[in-house]
């Protein structure tokens, strides 16, 4: 039943639409549409949340050690001993970042991560930088994760190496389809591979450590060729910093949970915080364990075979069932890592769009209560990137971590500023911010110190990464972020300018239309023309029919028929010696518009034939469509199509 309310003297009728979307191919592909009221039931718990938001961070254990060794290889295999202390430094940085983001989760239960923190505490411009960095990171997460997953497949089956690009793009499109079905369904689908990966990797690392402690761990049999000759005689500080920056790719994805807090069940902040701690603990243990064992078995970094593959076949003494299960699990988690980006990219783009920095359609939820347009956009851009870089992980990695650590830095700096504000409030006093309320916190000094130190560490890593990877392709991201910020600014200016022009403040109302002149475009005299003429009479008595003449004989026939059926309406025939249709008509309309009186509206009515089948449109001129497009930007002119359907 409709609800009738009185608001300010105006009767408002609210009715709940009982319309049920029909079943179609979309229903089969992504599931039945969900009501808006179903949104709370789509929330996820900690177990599924670990699969949805932590798969990116956990998957980095599959390639972070490789990236350290690839850099150290420049000084020869003897330099690999530095991989372990470098991994310890990275685990320490992981701890700092985790503590910082755990505070962010509780301070901003609405999610948004670095973008919201920077917006509320540092201002609009830093927020745009954080947003651009995170969007770039999510796109690269999909490209790197899927390309790395395909690299695991080609390690086990080298014959597939030449098909790595179509394999990677196919996996991205599969991820897109699963995510279009909704967060809850995608989480349920991807929870099994995530926990399968954790089980297999803990088994592999645990078996390797047990064999090492008992003295039974051997070296890699038939290790792959190093692939390049040593370029340095000794290990330099620059090389160590370069290897450290490469290894920090293990931290990518740590911020994902803070961005997706609203996806968790209540209490959201508590569940998200616990999930973050679980994720970081598992990540630190596995990353350090893999790096430790890689040194003990003499693993060699190679495009032909990953370190995980070498560790698994050494631990399990060949390419048996457990080896294949480990490779399969690693491949799955690397592909699942893209799911983190598919969960966060649409949310972040929706926040940016709501603030007017991206196109507003990105804020609309699809039939499955997910930001489907953001999901599709991410899949298309990531697929393009995979094609451009030929699914090469080493070529994509240099682009990867700069955006991550830039967003880390802005997020932690914003949180430090927030705690500084909280410390300067009196007990019981509070300040309203855009995203949350800031209250006095007695532990503000400790919290500010944690976030400040985190900001300093991530800023140093970002600078090291930018310097060491600049020539390898990092310059692309350094250039891309300002371009994205400029794009955000242009979009924001457009929306702000449009809002100013549409605002009703200090607006006295539109001027009354004193006269309406109608021009009826006539290509022939038939039932569609008469239907348009009948409609024109309901608008105005000042009607002029206009016909473009390219054939005098045809024009004479039309003139006679118009005399019988035109009901006395004047007909203007415009000769077109060059057989043009639109140009003479547009010239006539502009001539009439030039003599337009104040508050006069010129209405162009175009009869439009609507065929029974869509493909019949290919058999007819689309003059009405072209005319509408060409007149759309003319002020004081209204274009009306009068469709004529064939029964």
N, C-alpha and C positions, 0 to 999 in steps of 0.2 A: 504494500500500500504506500502511496506517496505521502511524504511529510510536508505539511504546510506551515510555514513560519512567517512571522512579520518582522522585517528588519528595516528600521528607519522609515516606516510608512510604506514599504514596498513588499508585496507578497512574493515570497520565495518558495517554490515547490521543489522539494528534493525527492528524487525517485531512484531506487536501486534498479539498475538495468538487469534484467534476467536473461540477457542475450548470451547464448552459449556458442562460442566459436565453433564452426563446423570442422569436422575431422578432415585433414588434408595430409599431403606429403610431409608438411612441417611437423604435424602431430606424430607421425611415425618416426621422423628423424630426431626430434629434440623433445618429444613428450607433450602431453596435454597442457594447455595453458593453466596457470595458477592464479588464483585471486590475490589481490593485494593483501587481504587479511591473512593469507597463508604465510606471509613473510616471517613471522616469529617461529613458525614450525620448520623453516629452512635453516635455522641456526645449527651450529655444529659443536660438538664437545671437544675435549682435549685430545682424545685418541685420533679422531678424524682430523682435527685441526693440525696435528703434527704432520699428517700426510699431505694436507692441502697447502700449508704455509711454510713447512720446514723442508720440503723436498728439495728446494733450490739450494739451501745451505748444506744439507746432508750430501747432496750429489757432488758438491765441490770436492769431497774427499776422493772422488774418482780421478781427478785431474790436477789438483793443487800440488801434489808431490811431483808429478811429471813436470809441471811448469817451473818448479824450483830447480830440478835437475837439468832441464833444457838450458837454463841460463848458466849454471855452474859448469856445464860441459864445455863452455868456451875456454876454460882453464884446464881441461882434461879430466879424466875419471878420478884423479886424486882429489879433486876439489869437492867431490860428493860428500866428504866427511862434514862439510859445513851445512849440509841440509838439515841435520838434526837440531843444532842450535838455532837455525833460522826458524824451524817449525816451533820450537819452544817460544821464541819471541812472538810468533803469530798467535799461539795459544794464549799468551799473556794479553795481547791486544784484543783477542776475542772475548776474554773475561771482562776487560774494561768496557768494551762496546755493549756487551750483554747487560752489565749493571746499569749502563746509561739508558738503554732502551727499555729495561724493566721499569725504570722510573717514568719514562715517557708513556708507557702503557697505562699506568695508574693515573697519571696527570691528564691524559687525553683518551678517555674510554670511548670517545666517538670515532677513534681511528684517524687515519690521514698521515701519520708518521711525520717525516721530515717536513713535508709541505705545510701541514697545519701548524706544527711547532714554529717553523720559520715565519709563517704568516702572522701568527699571534704575538710573537715576541721580537722579531727582527724587522718586520715590515714587508711590504708588497714585493719589492724587487728581490730580496733574498729568497722569498717564497717562490717566485717564478724560477729562480736559478735552481732551487731544490726540486721543483716540479719537473723542470726540463731534465735535470740529472737523473731523477728516478724513472721518468718515462724512457729515457735512453737506456738506462740499466735494464728495465724490464724487457725491452725489445731485444737487447743483446743477451739477456738470460735465456730467452727462447732459442735464439740462434746458436749460442754456445752450447747450451745443454743438449739440444737435439743433435747438433753436429758431433759432440763428444759421445753421445749415445750411439750414433752411427759408427763412430771410430771404434767403439767396443765390438760392434758386430763385425766390422771388417778385420779386426784383430783376430777373431775366431774364424772368419770366413773371408780370406783375402780376395777371393774371386769376385766379391761384391764391391770392391773398392771403387771401380769405375761407375757404379750406380749410386754413390753416396749422396749426390745432390737430390735426385728424385725420391730416394728413401727418406731423406731428412724433410723435404717439403711435404711428403705424404704423411709423416708423423705429426708435423705441425697442424695440418688440416684435420687429422684425427683428434688431436687435442682440442682444437677449436670446437668440433662437433660435440665432444663430451662436455665441455664447459658450457656450451649453449643449453645444456639440459639442466643446469642449476648447480649451485655450490654444494648442496647436500648430496646430490647424485654423483657429481664428479669426485667429491671426497670419498664416498663409499666405494667408487670404482678404483680410485688410486690408493686407497689405504692398504689393500692387499699387496701390491708391488712394493710400496714403501717399506712395509714391515718385513716383507720377504728379503729386500735388500739389506735391511739392518741385521736380520738373522744370519744371512749368508756372509756378510762382511765381518760381523763379530765372530762367526765360526772360523773364517779364514784367518783373521788377525789373531784370534785366540789360539788356533792350531799352530800358527807360525811362531808365536811367543812361547808356547809350550815346547815346541821342537827346539827352539833356540836355548831355552833354559836347560833342557835335557841334553843339549849338544848334538841334536840330530838334524838341525836345519842346514840344508845344503845351499849351494850357489845355483844361480839360474843356469839351466842347461841350454846351450845354443842361444845365447842372448842376441838380440838384434844388433845390427851395426850401429855405432854411435851416430852416424849420419853426417858428421862434420869434423874437420880437423880442429884441434885446439888453436885458438887465436891468441892466447896469452901464455906467457911463461910462468906467471904466478897469479895468485888470487889477489884482487884489488878491492878496495872499499866500494868502489863503484859497482863492481861485479856482485858483491854481497848485497848491496842495496837493491840492485836490479833483481836478484833472485828473491829477496824478501818481498819486493813489490809484486812479483809474479805470484808468490805463494799466498799473498793476502787475498787472492781470489777465493780462498777458503771462507772468507767472511761475507761474500756476496750472498744476499738472501737473509741475513740476520735481521734486517729491518722489516722484513715482510709481515711478521706477526703484528708489529705496532701499526702497520697500515691497515690490517684487516681485523681489528678488534671487534667491530660490530658484527662480524660473522659468527662470533662465539656465543654460546648459551650464557644466560645469566648465572652467576655474576661474571660479566664479560671480562673485566680487567683481571680478576683473579685467575680465571681459566687461561686467558691469553698469556699472563705472566708466567704461570707454571709451565705452559707449553714452550715458552721461550727458553726457560732454564733447562728443560728436558733436551731441547734441540741443541743448545750450546754445549751441554755436557757430552752428549753423544758425538757431536761434531769434533770437539777437542780430542776426545779419546781415540776416535777412529783416525783422524788426521795424523796425530802424533804416532800412533801405532803403525800406520802404513809407512810413514817416513822412516821410522826406526828400522822396520823389517826390510825396507827397500835397500838400505845401506848394508844390512847384514847378508842379503842374498846377492848383492852386486847387481841390482837392477840397472838397466841402461835406458835412458829416455829415447823414445823413437816414435815416429809416426806410424811405423809398421806394427808395433805392439805396445800396448800401454803398460804402465807399471803394475796396475791391478792384475792384468793378465799374467805377467811374469811372476808376481807373487803367488797367484792362485795355482799356476801349474808347478811352481816349486814346492809349495806347501802340500799340494795333493799329488805330487809326483807324476805329473802328466796331464793330459787333456781329457780326463775322465768325466764322470757324471757330476761330481762336485765342482770341478773346474767350469764345466758348461753352465751349471746352476749359478755360479758366482758371476760369470760373464753376463748371463741372461739377467740376473738381478741388477747388476751395475748398469746395463743398458736400459733397463726399465726405469731405474731411479733417475738416470740422466734425462730421459724423456719426460718423466714425471716432474722434474725440476721446472720444466716449462709451465707446469700447472700453477706454480706459485705466481709466476708473472701473469698468467691468465686470470688468477684470482685478484691480483692487486692492480694491474694496469687499468682495467675498466673502472675500478673504484676511484683511483687517483684521477683518471681523465674526467670522471663524472664530477669530482670535487673542483677541478680546474674549470670545467665547463660551467658549473653552478656559480663560480666566481667571475665568469665572463672572460676566461682566458683561452678556452677552447670552444668549438662549436656546441651550441646548446643541445642538439640532438643526442650528444653523448651522455646526457643526464637521464635519458629515458630508459626505464627497465623494460626488457623484452617480456615475452609471454611466460618465461620461466623465472621471472623475478631477478634476472641478472642483466647487467649492462651489455646487452648483446652487440651493440654497435662497436663498443670498445673492444670486445673479444674478437670480432671479425677484423677490425682495423689492425690489431696486434698481430693476428695470424698472417695477414697480407704483407705487412711491413717486414716481419721476421722472415717470411719466405723469400722476399726480394733480397734481403741481406744474405741469406744462405746461398742463393743463386749467384750473387755478385762475388762472394768470397769462396765459392765452390766448397762449402761445408768444411773449410779448413779451420780447425780449432786454434792452431797457433796464429793464424792470421786474424782471428776474431778476438782472441784474448787481450791484445793490447788495447782494444777499444772498450774493454769490459769494465774494469774496476775504477776508472777515474770518476765516472758518474756516481758510483756507489759511495766512494769515500768523500766526495764533495757533499753529497746529501747527508752522510754521517756527520761531517763537520758542522754543517748548518744546523742539523737537528740538535747536536750536543751543545752548540753555542747558544741556540735558542732556549734550551732547557736551563742552561747555566744562568741566562738572563732572567728566566722565570723565577728561579730560586732566589736570585738577588732581589727581585721585586718582592717576593714573599717574605724575605728577611727584613725588609724595610716597612712592613705593615705591622701595626700593633696587634696584640693578641685579641682575637675575635673580629678584627677588621678584615674586610675582603675587597677585592677589586674585580670588576667585571671585564673579562677579555672576550674577544670574538669567539673563541672556541670553548672557553671554560671559565671558571671562577678561580682566582688566585687568592688563597688564604695564607695567613701567617703560618709558617712552619718552623717549629723550634729546631729542627735538624737541617735548616737551610744551608748552613755553612758546609756540612759534610756532603750534602747533595750537590751543591754548586761546585765543590771541589772535584767530585767524581765526574760530573759532566764537563767541567772545564778541562780536566786532564784528558778525558776522552776526545774532546774537540781538538786539543793540541796534538794528540797521537794520530788521529785520523787525518788531520791537516798535513802533518809531516809525511805520512804514507802517501797521501794524494800528490804532494809535490814531488816526492821521490819517483812515484809511478809516472807522473807527467814528464819528468826529465829523462828517466831511463827508457821510456817507451815512446818518446815523442817521434823519433825517426821511424819507428816500426808501425806507426799508424795512429798513435794516441792523439796526434794533432787533429784527426778527424773529429773526435769527441770535443776537444778543446774549441774547435771552430763551431761544432754543431750546437752546443749549449747556448752560446750567444745568439745564434740564428733562431733557435726555438724561443728564446726569451723575446727577441724582436717580434716573432710571430704572435706570441701571447699578447704583447703590448698592442699590436695592430688590431687583433681580434677584440681586445678589451676596449680600445678606443671606439671601434665600430659599435659595440653594444651600448657603450655609454652615450655616444652621439645619438644613436637610435632612440634610447630611452628619453633623452632630453627632447627630441623632436616629437615623441609620442606622449610626453607627460601632459596631464590635465591640469597641473598647477598653473595658476595665472593664465588660464585659458578660458576665454569667454564663450566658447562654443563655436561650432563651424558656421560659416555664413550660409544663409538660406539660399538654396538653388532657385534662381529667378527664371531660368529657362533651360530646357533640355532639347537639344537638336539631335536627331537620330539619322545615321547614315547606314543604309542597308546594302551590304555587298551582295550583288546578284551575278551569278555565273550562268544561270539559265532559269527558266520559269517552269517550276515543277512543284510537287507537294511540299518538299522541304522549304522552298522559297516562300510559299504561301503561309506555312506554319511560322516562319520567322517574321513575316509581315504582320500576321495576326498578333504576335507577341509585341512587335514594335508599336502597334496602335495602343497597347496598354500603357506605354511609357509616355508617348508624346504624339501630338498631332503634326509636329514639324518633322516630317520624314522625307528623306531623299534616297531613292534607290540609285545605285551606281553600278554600271556594267563596263568592263574593260573590253574594248572591241579590237580583236585581232583579225577578224574575218567579217567584211561588210555584209555578206549574204546572211551569215549567222546572226549578226546584229539586227538585220531587218526582220528576220523571223522572230527574234526575241522581242522586238519592239511591238510587233502585231500581237503576240501572245500577252504581252504586258498590258496592252490596251484592253484586252478582254478580262484579264485576271488581276490587274494591278490596283483596282478599286480607286482609281483617280489619283494615286500617289505619283508624284513627278519622278521621271526617270532621266538620269544623266548618263550619257554614253561617252566614254573617254576613249578616243582612238589611240591605239598603241602600234605605230608603224614598225617598231622593233620587236614586236611580239612579247613584250614584257607584261606581267600581270601585277606584281606587287608595287613596282616603282610608280606607275601612273596613279594608282589608288592612294599610295602614301603621299604623293605630291598634292593630290586633290584635298586630302584630309588636312595636310599642313596649311594649305591655302585657306581652308575654312577656319582652322584653329587660329590663324593669324588675325582673323577678323572677329575672334570670339569676344563676346561681351563679358563684363565682370559678372562673376557668379553664374556663368553659363557652363553647362556640361555638354560635351559632345560624346554621344554613345555610338559606338560602332557595333552593329549586329551582323554576325556572320553565320549563315546556315551551315551546319556541319553534319555530314552524312555519317551515320554510325552503322557499320556493316554487322552482319550476324556473327562472323568469326574474326578474330584479331588479325589473322593473316590476310584478310581481304583488304586491310588498310594499305598493303603493299601495292594494290591495284589501283589506288586513287591518289590524286594530288593532295598533299597536306597543306593547302593554302591557308586554311583557318589557323592552323598551328603557327605557321610562319608569320602570319599577319599579327597574331597575338603577341608573339615574341618581339616583333619590331615596334609595336605600339606601346609596349609595357612601360617604357620609361618616358613617355610623353605626358606631361602634366595636363590635367583638365580633360583627359580622354578616358572613357570607360569602354572596355571591350567585353562583349557578351557573345558567347557561343549558344546557338539554339540547336541542340542536337535533333536529328531526325532519324528515328530508328525504323528499320524495315520489319514489319510484323510478319 
